[in-house]
């Protein structure tokens, strides 16, 4: 259970996320964040000295959400399809996480605001998000992808999941798919990739 100070900080962070998602860093104000969080500006500045500090805290949360993907490693001793489903489950858990979705909106606003900001933010957490691509590279090195490029295989797989679940939630504000639908989409993503691999092998 959060203590009073932690509860206040979380309220301020939630307010910061909402403010940044709506107005971006340039349009957000510490006064508006304090008003949303129902705290004084003095209290807000005690926890977050500036808007940039709020943004950095948001990015830290985003990194925490992406972190489980960094633990993905292809195991040559295990079944490829079984592991592919697990990768799909990890990716689906992330892109259907309500906190990840709202944090993603903040990131998107900042990336669209400035090319320099976009490059900085992508560099900051891109390596962790690329862990899925590293898994496909490892699978390719083990001979599981045939002649199919590992990056293309990852793009096919991840794009299927994101186009079916993530983007509708982030951009169109639609609810995330139910668990049964998530499982169906993971299976469809696996079948789509396996179909592509089979096509490549039959050429």
Secondary structure, DSSP 4 states (H G I P E B T S, - for coil): ---HHHHHHHHHHHHHHHHHHHHHHHH--HHHHHHHHTS-HHHHHHH-SSHHHHHHHHHHHHHHHHGGGGG----TTS-HHHHHHHHHHHHHHHHT-HHHHHHHHHHHHHHHH-HHHHHHHHHHHHHHHTHHHHHHHHHHHTTSSTTS-HHHHHHHHHHHHIIIIIHHHHTT-PPPPPHHHHHHHHHHHHHHHHHHHHHHHH-
